[in-house]
Amino acid sequence: MASALNPVEGGVEELTLTVKWSGKEYAVRVCGDDTVGELKRRICEVTNVLPKRQKLLYPKLGSRLNDDAIVLSQLQLKPSIKMTMIGTVEDDIIVEPVDAPEIIDDFELGEDEVVDIKDNDVNKQKLRRRVSQYKIKLLNPCREGKKLLVLDIDYTLFDHRSAAENPLELMRPYLHEFLTAAYAEYDIVIWSATSMKWVELKMGQLGVLNNPNYKITALLDHLAMISVQSHSGRTFECKPLGLIWDQFPQFYSRKNTIMFDDLKRNFVMNPQNGLTIRPFRKAHLNRGTDQELSKLTQYLLAIAELDDLSKLNHDRWEVFTEDNGKRRRRV
């Protein structure tokens, strides 16, 4: 199967590559301004092998295919390229293997760099392509008049690194109480940087998907993310809320959406809608003292009456909650 080059939006070349895996050949469509990391996501769509489990081989490119940040146009891919992928589909386990790569360092982005990323035309094009490629499947209907709460999983709701006989031991304290209270004012979407199989498995075993006190509107996985690049050369993955807003414009927008994630860069395309939650690690040591979700419940309910959540400084959520409590006590 030959590789084809076709112009798409903004003059960017679209490539159809051939990837060989497990005795079969797969046609994978990407664009020249996509990264190797994005190529791996597209491969995952057709093979179910997670990007972190993939090793791409093509002799003339050598180790360059190991760098997820490299833009495909820099590799000067030619027609008739056939690359090989080595990788294994994930097993159904709740805690990731200890040798799996982990992202802990949430590097700081300057304010100018954040503006540069979210306003960058290339990044906006990537978002538009993702909207056309990734269709959100609703588990429950969107509700008129409700705001939207988007939640990460790993280190936000669940300690995915610690070992436990029962996954409930790794659940963040007050999770169900938090979701029950939030559901009164917010539709809830879970968005993880892992595969959909993992998202469904984790949320199912924690009792989130069948809880009688609240309902989850939708689940999103790593395939909904996009890779973005700033003028300084930083390339990384993020979760653009525009994907949700574009598919459900009659219900959700920047004015009524808030997102919790332990990695601030995940909401770099929508910085005014993100709240950086303290990561929940070492569950066995911290589950007796962690109060984050309990305190954030108060914040969510306090801001639910506001018309535009994007005008808030969510970095100061604790101050807002404390001041709001004082005002209520005076009344």
Buried (B, 14 or more C-beta within 10 A) or exposed (E): EEBEEEEBEEEBBBBBBBBBBEEEEBBBBBBBBBBBBBBBBBBBEEBBBBBBBBEBEBEEBEEEBEEBBBBBBEBEBEEEBEBEBEBEEBEEEBBBEEEEEEBEEBEEBEEEBBBBBBEBEBBBBBBBBBBEEBEBEBBEEBBEEBBBBBBBBBBBBBBBBBEBEEBEEBBBBBBBEBBBBBBEBBBBBBBBBBBBBBBBBBBEBBEBBEBEEBBBBBBBBBBBBBBBBBEEEBBBBBBBBBBBBBBBEEBBBBBBBBBBBBBBBBBBBBBBBBBBBBBBBEBEEBBEEBEBBEBBBBBBBBBBEEEEBBEBEBEEBEEBBBEBEEEEEEE
